[in-house]
């Protein structure tokens, strides 16, 4: 029996623009900000016990780690934004139809990376402000 499907009926790949960005950019945009914030929180909680007179300058080290976390989160947001910009026209048409078909995967990675990076960069900024304003002990 011959295949009677036409070219229009061929299923599309869920991420037709996936080749426009390197794979590591998708993951970096998603992971950099949450990873930096998690590392910052582990470092800050570890240093909080030492801030009561054992080690001098804990606030400086904690603040420096906060700045690094904030900059890393912003860089992750920048990477996610470039992914989204390169793939923003990946799934044209009605958003509900794109969800049903599952198209726009690379664009979705970029969008989620931008949102996550914004949230975790804001969290890094809040913890950084708290570590500067509040006494270490």
N, CA and C atoms as a LAMMPS dump frame, in Angstrom:
ITEM: TIMESTEP
0
ITEM: NUMBER OF ATOMS
411
ITEM: BOX BOUNDS ff ff ff
-5.0000000000000000e+02 5.0000000000000000e+02
-5.0000000000000000e+02 5.0000000000000000e+02
-5.0000000000000000e+02 5.0000000000000000e+02
ITEM: ATOMS id mol type element x y z
1 1 1 N 0.844 -1.17 0
2 1 2 C 0 0 0
3 1 3 C 0.891 1.236 0
4 2 1 N 0.648 2.137 -0.88
5 2 2 C 1.47 3.348 -1.027
6 2 3 C 1.102 4.368 0.038
7 3 1 N 2.098 5.152 0.392
8 3 2 C 1.881 6.218 1.374
9 3 3 C 1.199 7.382 0.669
10 4 1 N -0.004 7.722 1.135
11 4 2 C -0.792 8.754 0.47
12 4 3 C -0.704 10.112 1.156
13 5 1 N 0.172 10.264 2.147
14 5 2 C 0.291 11.559 2.828
15 5 3 C 0.982 12.566 1.92
16 6 1 N 0.501 13.763 1.953
17 6 2 C 1.141 14.828 1.185
18 6 3 C 2.18 15.518 2.052
19 7 1 N 2.913 16.425 1.436
20 7 2 C 3.958 17.173 2.154
21 7 3 C 3.346 18 3.284
22 8 1 N 2.144 18.52 3.082
23 8 2 C 1.498 19.357 4.099
24 8 3 C 1.096 18.542 5.324
25 9 1 N 0.892 17.245 5.158
26 9 2 C 0.462 16.411 6.268
27 9 3 C 1.624 15.857 7.092
28 10 1 N 2.837 16.053 6.643
29 10 2 C 3.993 15.554 7.384
30 10 3 C 4.075 16.26 8.73
31 11 1 N 4.296 15.517 9.799
32 11 2 C 4.395 16.171 11.109
33 11 3 C 5.675 17.005 11.197
34 12 1 N 5.531 18.162 11.823
35 12 2 C 6.683 19.049 12.007
36 12 3 C 7.411 18.674 13.278
37 13 1 N 8.662 19.008 13.315
38 13 2 C 9.444 18.797 14.524
39 13 3 C 8.976 19.8 15.581
40 14 1 N 8.93 19.414 16.865
41 14 2 C 8.459 20.334 17.908
42 14 3 C 9.335 21.574 18.064
43 15 1 N 10.573 21.519 17.625
44 15 2 C 11.469 22.671 17.721
45 15 3 C 12.148 22.891 16.366
46 16 1 N 11.414 23.455 15.409
47 16 2 C 12.003 23.602 14.074
48 16 3 C 13.193 24.566 14.014
49 17 1 N 13.314 25.49 14.952
50 17 2 C 14.427 26.441 14.957
51 17 3 C 15.527 26.037 15.934
52 18 1 N 15.589 24.803 16.315
53 18 2 C 16.549 24.344 17.315
54 18 3 C 17.994 24.506 16.863
55 19 1 N 18.226 24.543 15.592
56 19 2 C 19.588 24.663 15.081
57 19 3 C 20.082 26.113 15.09
58 20 1 N 19.213 27.052 15.407
59 20 2 C 19.616 28.454 15.454
60 20 3 C 20.397 28.802 16.715
61 21 1 N 20.294 27.961 17.728
62 21 2 C 21.028 28.198 18.978
63 21 3 C 21.757 26.914 19.365
64 22 1 N 22.881 27.085 20.028
65 22 2 C 23.626 25.927 20.519
66 22 3 C 22.868 25.313 21.691
67 23 1 N 22.961 24.016 21.824
68 23 2 C 22.244 23.324 22.892
69 23 3 C 22.643 23.782 24.28
70 24 1 N 23.929 24.109 24.464
71 24 2 C 24.372 24.534 25.787
72 24 3 C 23.725 25.855 26.181
73 25 1 N 23.333 26.691 25.205
74 25 2 C 22.695 27.965 25.533
75 25 3 C 21.325 27.742 26.162
76 26 1 N 20.588 26.76 25.692
77 26 2 C 19.291 26.45 26.31
78 26 3 C 19.465 26.087 27.776
79 27 1 N 20.413 25.217 28.041
80 27 2 C 20.624 24.776 29.422
81 27 3 C 21.238 25.868 30.285
82 28 1 N 22.15 26.648 29.732
83 28 2 C 22.76 27.732 30.506
84 28 3 C 21.72 28.771 30.883
85 29 1 N 20.833 29.093 29.96
86 29 2 C 19.781 30.058 30.266
87 29 3 C 18.838 29.572 31.347
88 30 1 N 18.653 28.279 31.423
89 30 2 C 17.769 27.713 32.445
90 30 3 C 18.459 27.505 33.788
91 31 1 N 19.731 27.153 33.782
92 31 2 C 20.391 26.672 34.997
93 31 3 C 21.27 27.708 35.683
94 32 1 N 21.823 28.666 34.962
95 32 2 C 22.783 29.585 35.571
96 32 3 C 22.223 30.339 36.77
97 33 1 N 21.102 30.989 36.623
98 33 2 C 20.562 31.801 37.719
99 33 3 C 20.147 30.963 38.929
100 34 1 N 19.37 29.884 38.76
101 34 2 C 19.038 29.08 39.937
102 34 3 C 20.265 28.432 40.582
103 35 1 N 21.218 28.006 39.762
104 35 2 C 22.438 27.407 40.309
105 35 3 C 23.267 28.402 41.085
106 36 1 N 23.388 29.629 40.561
107 36 2 C 24.158 30.66 41.257
108 36 3 C 23.484 31.045 42.566
109 37 1 N 22.157 31.165 42.549
110 37 2 C 21.449 31.504 43.778
111 37 3 C 21.578 30.386 44.816
112 38 1 N 21.478 29.148 44.382
113 38 2 C 21.613 28.017 45.311
114 38 3 C 23.005 27.978 45.924
115 39 1 N 24.023 28.183 45.104
116 39 2 C 25.394 28.204 45.628
117 39 3 C 25.589 29.369 46.585
118 40 1 N 25.01 30.506 46.261
119 40 2 C 25.101 31.676 47.139
120 40 3 C 24.431 31.412 48.48
121 41 1 N 23.263 30.791 48.451
122 41 2 C 22.563 30.5 49.707
123 41 3 C 23.354 29.505 50.555
124 42 1 N 23.922 28.491 49.933
125 42 2 C 24.739 27.535 50.687
126 42 3 C 25.95 28.226 51.3
127 43 1 N 26.588 29.091 50.534
128 43 2 C 27.747 29.817 51.037
129 43 3 C 27.348 30.777 52.15
130 44 1 N 26.264 31.518 51.961
131 44 2 C 25.838 32.51 52.96
132 44 3 C 25.424 31.843 54.266
133 45 1 N 24.712 30.733 54.196
134 45 2 C 24.326 30.039 55.425
135 45 3 C 25.532 29.419 56.11
136 46 1 N 26.478 28.951 55.32
137 46 2 C 27.703 28.412 55.913
138 46 3 C 28.525 29.482 56.598
139 47 1 N 28.551 30.657 56.017
140 47 2 C 29.325 31.76 56.6
141 47 3 C 28.597 32.446 57.742
142 48 1 N 27.288 32.295 57.836
143 48 2 C 26.526 32.97 58.891
144 48 3 C 26.977 32.53 60.271
145 49 1 N 27.325 31.276 60.436
146 49 2 C 27.779 30.78 61.724
147 49 3 C 29.148 31.371 62.081
148 50 1 N 29.95 31.627 61.072
149 50 2 C 31.281 32.164 61.311
150 50 3 C 31.265 33.672 61.534
151 51 1 N 30.163 34.312 61.324
152 51 2 C 30.077 35.76 61.441
153 51 3 C 30.022 36.286 62.849
154 52 1 N 29.908 35.422 63.822
155 52 2 C 29.798 35.862 65.213
156 52 3 C 31.157 35.93 65.887
157 53 1 N 32.125 36.483 65.214
158 53 2 C 33.416 36.739 65.828
159 53 3 C 34.515 35.766 65.479
160 54 1 N 34.203 34.638 64.879
161 54 2 C 35.236 33.659 64.559
162 54 3 C 36.129 34.172 63.438
163 55 1 N 35.508 34.683 62.381
164 55 2 C 36.249 35.195 61.226
165 55 3 C 35.819 36.637 60.987
166 56 1 N 36.788 37.517 60.846
167 56 2 C 36.497 38.916 60.556
168 56 3 C 36.32 39.069 59.041
169 57 1 N 35.377 39.882 58.629
170 57 2 C 35.166 40.144 57.209
171 57 3 C 34.184 39.213 56.536
172 58 1 N 33.349 38.546 57.314
173 58 2 C 32.362 37.632 56.728
174 58 3 C 31.386 38.403 55.855
175 59 1 N 31.014 39.604 56.28
176 59 2 C 30.071 40.4 55.502
177 59 3 C 30.641 40.733 54.127
178 60 1 N 31.932 41.007 54.072
179 60 2 C 32.551 41.321 52.786
180 60 3 C 32.499 40.109 51.851
181 61 1 N 32.852 38.932 52.382
182 61 2 C 32.842 37.726 51.551
183 61 3 C 31.421 37.349 51.128
184 62 1 N 30.477 37.501 52.041
185 62 2 C 29.089 37.183 51.712
186 62 3 C 28.553 38.168 50.679
187 63 1 N 28.904 39.431 50.817
188 63 2 C 28.466 40.439 49.849
189 63 3 C 29.094 40.19 48.482
190 64 1 N 30.358 39.832 48.469
191 64 2 C 31.031 39.525 47.21
192 64 3 C 30.381 38.327 46.523
193 65 1 N 30.051 37.312 47.303
194 65 2 C 29.361 36.143 46.733
195 65 3 C 27.979 36.532 46.205
196 66 1 N 27.318 37.475 46.879
197 66 2 C 26.018 37.948 46.406
198 66 3 C 26.111 38.691 45.087
199 67 1 N 27.149 39.498 44.954
200 67 2 C 27.349 40.224 43.691
201 67 3 C 27.635 39.238 42.558
202 68 1 N 28.456 38.233 42.834
203 68 2 C 28.755 37.214 41.816
204 68 3 C 27.48 36.462 41.435
205 69 1 N 26.66 36.132 42.428
206 69 2 C 25.4 35.435 42.161
207 69 3 C 24.462 36.299 41.324
208 70 1 N 24.379 37.573 41.657
209 70 2 C 23.516 38.484 40.902
210 70 3 C 23.989 38.63 39.457
211 71 1 N 25.286 38.819 39.266
212 71 2 C 25.817 38.962 37.909
213 71 3 C 25.666 37.679 37.095
214 72 1 N 25.847 36.531 37.749
215 72 2 C 25.659 35.251 37.056
216 72 3 C 24.204 35.065 36.654
217 73 1 N 23.284 35.45 37.527
218 73 2 C 21.859 35.363 37.201
219 73 3 C 21.482 36.278 36.049
220 74 1 N 22.038 37.484 36.038
221 74 2 C 21.768 38.4 34.937
222 74 3 C 22.36 37.887 33.624
223 75 1 N 23.531 37.277 33.697
224 75 2 C 24.133 36.698 32.496
225 75 3 C 23.292 35.526 31.982
226 76 1 N 22.77 34.711 32.886
227 76 2 C 21.866 33.63 32.478
228 76 3 C 20.617 34.176 31.802
229 77 1 N 20.105 35.297 32.317
230 77 2 C 18.959 35.943 31.684
231 77 3 C 19.29 36.475 30.3
232 78 1 N 20.5 36.994 30.144
233 78 2 C 20.937 37.476 28.837
234 78 3 C 21.026 36.319 27.835
235 79 1 N 21.585 35.212 28.28
236 79 2 C 21.687 34.048 27.397
237 79 3 C 20.296 33.549 27.011
238 80 1 N 19.388 33.468 27.997
239 80 2 C 18.024 33.02 27.707
240 80 3 C 17.325 33.995 26.762
241 81 1 N 17.592 35.279 26.91
242 81 2 C 16.988 36.264 26.015
243 81 3 C 17.49 36.096 24.585
244 82 1 N 18.774 35.805 24.418
245 82 2 C 19.283 35.583 23.057
246 82 3 C 18.674 34.322 22.448
247 83 1 N 18.47 33.287 23.263
248 83 2 C 17.802 32.073 22.762
249 83 3 C 16.385 32.413 22.323
250 84 1 N 15.677 33.16 23.146
251 84 2 C 14.298 33.512 22.813
252 84 3 C 14.245 34.389 21.564
253 85 1 N 15.177 35.346 21.447
254 85 2 C 15.19 36.227 20.276
255 85 3 C 15.427 35.451 18.988
256 86 1 N 16.316 34.486 19.029
257 86 2 C 16.631 33.722 17.816
258 86 3 C 15.522 32.752 17.43
259 87 1 N 14.679 32.378 18.371
260 87 2 C 13.653 31.365 18.09
261 87 3 C 12.242 31.879 18.32
262 88 1 N 12.045 33.169 18.441
263 88 2 C 10.722 33.686 18.806
264 88 3 C 9.661 33.469 17.733
265 89 1 N 10.055 33.238 16.499
266 89 2 C 9.081 32.981 15.429
267 89 3 C 8.99 31.494 15.111
268 90 1 N 9.325 30.681 16.077
269 90 2 C 9.37 29.239 15.85
270 90 3 C 7.996 28.642 15.611
271 91 1 N 7.011 29.057 16.361
272 91 2 C 5.659 28.514 16.218
273 91 3 C 4.707 29.673 15.964
274 92 1 N 4.322 29.843 14.735
275 92 2 C 3.424 30.929 14.364
276 92 3 C 1.982 30.499 14.608
277 93 1 N 1.128 31.47 14.718
278 93 2 C -0.284 31.176 14.834
279 93 3 C -0.791 31.267 16.25
280 94 1 N -1.899 30.603 16.486
281 94 2 C -2.591 30.64 17.767
282 94 3 C -1.77 29.926 18.838
283 95 1 N -1.542 30.567 20
284 95 2 C -0.773 29.899 21.059
285 95 3 C -1.413 28.599 21.549
286 96 1 N -2.741 28.544 21.571
287 96 2 C -3.412 27.317 22.011
288 96 3 C -3.127 26.167 21.05
289 97 1 N -3.088 26.464 19.778
290 97 2 C -2.784 25.419 18.792
291 97 3 C -1.342 24.959 18.929
292 98 1 N -0.441 25.891 19.234
293 98 2 C 0.958 25.514 19.416
294 98 3 C 1.125 24.617 20.635
295 99 1 N 0.336 24.848 21.673
296 99 2 C 0.404 24.002 22.866
297 99 3 C -0.108 22.606 22.549
298 100 1 N -1.21 22.518 21.808
299 100 2 C -1.758 21.212 21.457
300 100 3 C -0.781 20.398 20.624
301 101 1 N -0.109 21.042 19.688
302 101 2 C 0.814 20.343 18.815
303 101 3 C 2.153 20.116 19.515
304 102 1 N 2.506 20.998 20.442
305 102 2 C 3.782 20.895 21.145
306 102 3 C 4.91 21.585 20.413
307 103 1 N 4.59 22.58 19.606
308 103 2 C 5.616 23.288 18.854
309 103 3 C 6.21 24.413 19.695
310 104 1 N 7.39 24.833 19.306
311 104 2 C 8.015 25.973 19.951
312 104 3 C 8.837 25.618 21.169
313 105 1 N 9.432 24.453 21.176
314 105 2 C 10.176 23.99 22.342
315 105 3 C 11.387 24.87 22.643
316 106 1 N 12.154 25.242 21.633
317 106 2 C 13.336 26.078 21.855
318 106 3 C 12.921 27.462 22.344
319 107 1 N 11.856 27.998 21.796
320 107 2 C 11.34 29.295 22.246
321 107 3 C 10.868 29.206 23.692
322 108 1 N 10.238 28.093 24.048
323 108 2 C 9.772 27.893 25.414
324 108 3 C 10.95 27.85 26.393
325 109 1 N 12.039 27.175 26.013
326 109 2 C 13.234 27.158 26.854
327 109 3 C 13.751 28.567 27.096
328 110 1 N 13.793 29.375 26.06
329 110 2 C 14.257 30.743 26.209
330 110 3 C 13.365 31.564 27.117
331 111 1 N 12.048 31.411 26.957
332 111 2 C 11.115 32.173 27.773
333 111 3 C 11.183 31.765 29.243
334 112 1 N 11.218 30.474 29.496
335 112 2 C 11.313 30.003 30.877
336 112 3 C 12.646 30.409 31.496
337 113 1 N 13.709 30.386 30.711
338 113 2 C 15.003 30.833 31.205
339 113 3 C 14.998 32.3 31.587
340 114 1 N 14.334 33.132 30.785
341 114 2 C 14.243 34.56 31.126
342 114 3 C 13.455 34.771 32.407
343 115 1 N 12.348 34.069 32.552
344 115 2 C 11.526 34.214 33.752
345 115 3 C 12.278 33.726 34.985
346 116 1 N 12.881 32.547 34.89
347 116 2 C 13.624 31.989 36.027
348 116 3 C 14.819 32.867 36.389
349 117 1 N 15.513 33.375 35.391
350 117 2 C 16.666 34.231 35.667
351 117 3 C 16.243 35.511 36.354
352 118 1 N 15.124 36.077 35.941
353 118 2 C 14.629 37.283 36.605
354 118 3 C 14.257 37.04 38.052
355 119 1 N 13.584 35.927 38.302
356 119 2 C 13.178 35.606 39.672
357 119 3 C 14.393 35.352 40.551
358 120 1 N 15.329 34.558 40.079
359 120 2 C 16.483 34.216 40.91
360 120 3 C 17.481 35.373 41.019
361 121 1 N 17.577 36.234 40.016
362 121 2 C 18.414 37.429 40.149
363 121 3 C 17.809 38.368 41.186
364 122 1 N 16.481 38.495 41.2
365 122 2 C 15.822 39.31 42.219
366 122 3 C 16.03 38.709 43.612
367 123 1 N 15.962 37.393 43.717
368 123 2 C 16.207 36.741 45.007
369 123 3 C 17.639 36.966 45.469
370 124 1 N 18.597 36.905 44.545
371 124 2 C 19.992 37.178 44.898
372 124 3 C 20.155 38.615 45.37
373 125 1 N 19.472 39.537 44.725
374 125 2 C 19.55 40.941 45.122
375 125 3 C 18.952 41.159 46.51
376 126 1 N 17.858 40.5 46.808
377 126 2 C 17.216 40.641 48.116
378 126 3 C 18.115 40.083 49.214
379 127 1 N 18.686 38.912 48.995
380 127 2 C 19.575 38.314 50.001
381 127 3 C 20.848 39.144 50.137
382 128 1 N 21.343 39.682 49.033
383 128 2 C 22.516 40.554 49.087
384 128 3 C 22.222 41.799 49.909
385 129 1 N 21.077 42.414 49.691
386 129 2 C 20.703 43.592 50.471
387 129 3 C 20.563 43.257 51.953
388 130 1 N 20.004 42.094 52.24
389 130 2 C 19.864 41.69 53.639
390 130 3 C 21.214 41.446 54.287
391 131 1 N 22.149 40.861 53.542
392 131 2 C 23.463 40.568 54.128
393 131 3 C 24.265 41.85 54.344
394 132 1 N 23.987 42.9 53.588
395 132 2 C 24.681 44.157 53.778
396 132 3 C 24.061 44.954 54.927
397 133 1 N 22.743 44.958 55.012
398 133 2 C 22.043 45.778 55.995
399 133 3 C 22.053 45.146 57.39
400 134 1 N 21.846 43.855 57.468
401 134 2 C 21.732 43.177 58.762
402 134 3 C 23.116 42.822 59.319
403 135 1 N 23.263 42.87 60.64
404 135 2 C 24.552 42.466 61.225
405 135 3 C 24.777 40.955 61.048
406 136 1 N 26.034 40.538 60.936
407 136 2 C 26.302 39.12 60.672
408 136 3 C 25.99 38.204 61.849
409 137 1 N 25.844 38.732 63.016
410 137 2 C 25.632 37.878 64.187
411 137 3 C 24.24 38.019 64.731
